[in-house]
């Protein structure tokens, strides 16, 4: 990633677009994803979906729909909950969601806790390595005609 992108805190134009989209007087449901982990080697791919929540945030019904679709595409979903300033997080993996309820109901398990961004970075690096290995095994099996 280049240095200019590392300095960005957000996009005022994207924030404007999302806000204006919400004000359209039509039932146009949408959801945004905070972070998709991307890998380029050995194949360009989405490794995982991460969504940040404060300790007061909850998962919405529209987010459950998005997350459930990622999970069905074999892309794991993680909720990173905690303090975005310090990096003190509880990281939960989402396994499924009840999409037939009026209220969002996700099945989550805690997979890690971090106290700082250095620990978070180590967790993410380990996750990336695990997912690369898993995906490489699946691609190898598919290339020889085996089902995974």
C-alpha positions in Angstrom: 0.0 0.0 0.0 1.4 3.4 -0.9 2.1 6.0 1.8 -0.7 8.4 0.6 -3.4 5.7 1.1 -2.0 4.9 4.6 -2.6 8.5 5.6 -6.3 8.6 4.6 -8.9 8.6 7.4 -12.0 8.3 5.3 -13.7 9.8 2.3 -15.9 12.8 2.6 -17.4 12.1 -0.8 -18.2 8.5 0.1 -19.7 9.6 3.4 -21.8 12.1 1.4 -22.9 9.5 -1.0 -23.9 7.0 1.8 -25.8 9.8 3.6 -27.6 10.9 0.5 -28.5 7.3 -0.3 -30.2 7.0 3.1 -32.3 10.1 2.4 -33.9 8.7 -0.8 -37.5 8.1 0.0 -37.6 4.5 -1.3 -36.9 1.1 0.4 -33.3 0.9 -0.8 -31.6 -1.3 1.8 -27.9 -1.3 1.9 -24.9 -2.1 4.1 -21.3 -1.2 4.1 -18.4 -3.4 5.1 -15.6 -1.9 7.1 -12.7 -4.1 5.8 -12.2 -6.9 3.4 -8.8 -8.7 3.7 -7.3 -9.1 0.3 -4.5 -11.3 -0.9 -2.7 -11.3 -4.3 -0.5 -14.4 -4.1 -0.9 -17.0 -5.3 -4.3 -15.9 -6.6 -6.2 -12.6 -6.2 -8.8 -13.3 -3.5 -10.9 -12.0 -0.6 -9.6 -13.8 2.5 -12.1 -12.5 5.1 -14.6 -9.9 5.9 -14.0 -7.7 9.0 -16.5 -5.4 10.5 -15.7 -3.0 13.4 -18.1 -2.4 16.3 -17.8 -0.3 19.4 -18.9 -2.1 22.6 -22.3 -0.3 22.2 -22.9 -1.3 18.6 -25.0 -4.3 17.6 -25.2 -6.2 14.3 -28.1 -5.1 12.1 -30.4 -7.3 10.1 -28.9 -6.0 6.8 -25.4 -6.8 8.1 -26.5 -10.3 9.0 -27.7 -10.7 5.4 -24.3 -9.5 4.0 -22.3 -11.6 6.5 -24.4 -14.7 5.8 -23.7 -14.4 2.1 -20.0 -14.1 2.6 -20.1 -17.2 4.8 -21.9 -19.1 2.1 -19.2 -18.1 -0.3 -16.6 -19.6 2.1 -15.3 -16.2 3.2 -15.1 -16.0 7.0 -16.6 -13.0 8.8 -15.1 -11.5 11.9 -16.5 -8.8 14.2 -13.8 -6.7 15.7 -15.3 -5.0 18.8 -13.6 -2.6 21.1 -11.5 0.6 21.3 -10.3 1.8 17.8 -7.8 4.1 19.4 -5.9 1.6 21.6 -6.5 -1.6 19.7 -8.0 -3.4 22.6 -10.4 -5.7 20.9 -12.5 -8.8 21.3 -12.6 -10.5 17.9 -15.5 -12.8 17.2 -16.1 -15.1 14.2 -19.6 -15.2 12.9 -20.8 -18.7 12.0 -24.4 -18.1 11.0 -27.4 -15.8 11.3 -31.1 -16.3 11.7 -32.4 -14.3 8.8 -36.1 -15.2 9.4 -36.4 -13.2 12.6 -37.3 -9.5 12.8 -34.2 -8.9 15.0 -30.7 -9.7 13.9 -29.5 -12.9 15.6 -26.0 -13.9 14.8 -24.1 -16.9 16.2 -20.6 -15.7 17.2 -17.6 -17.2 19.0 -14.7 -15.2 20.4 -11.5 -16.2 18.6 -9.0 -13.6 20.0 -8.5 -10.7 22.4 -5.9 -8.0 21.8 -4.6 -5.2 24.0 -2.9 -3.1 21.3 -2.6 -2.7 17.6 0.7 -4.7 17.6 -1.2 -7.7 19.0 -4.0 -7.1 16.5 -1.6 -7.0 13.6 -0.1 -10.4 14.7 -3.6 -11.9 14.9 -4.5 -10.6 11.4 -1.2 -11.9 10.0 -1.8 -15.3 11.5 -5.4 -15.3 10.2 -4.1 -14.4 6.7 -1.6 -17.3 6.8 -4.3 -19.8 7.9 -6.7 -18.7 5.2 -4.1 -18.7 2.4 -3.2 -22.3 3.4 -6.9 -23.3 3.5 -7.6 -21.7 0.2 -4.5 -23.2 -1.5 -5.6 -26.7 -0.3 -9.1 -26.1 -1.7 -7.7 -24.9 -5.1 -5.3 -27.9 -5.3 -8.2 -30.3 -4.6 -10.4 -28.5 -7.2 -7.6 -28.6 -9.8 -7.5 -32.4 -9.6 -11.3 -32.8 -9.5 -11.8 -33.5 -5.8 -14.6 -32.0 -3.9 -13.8 -30.0 -0.7 
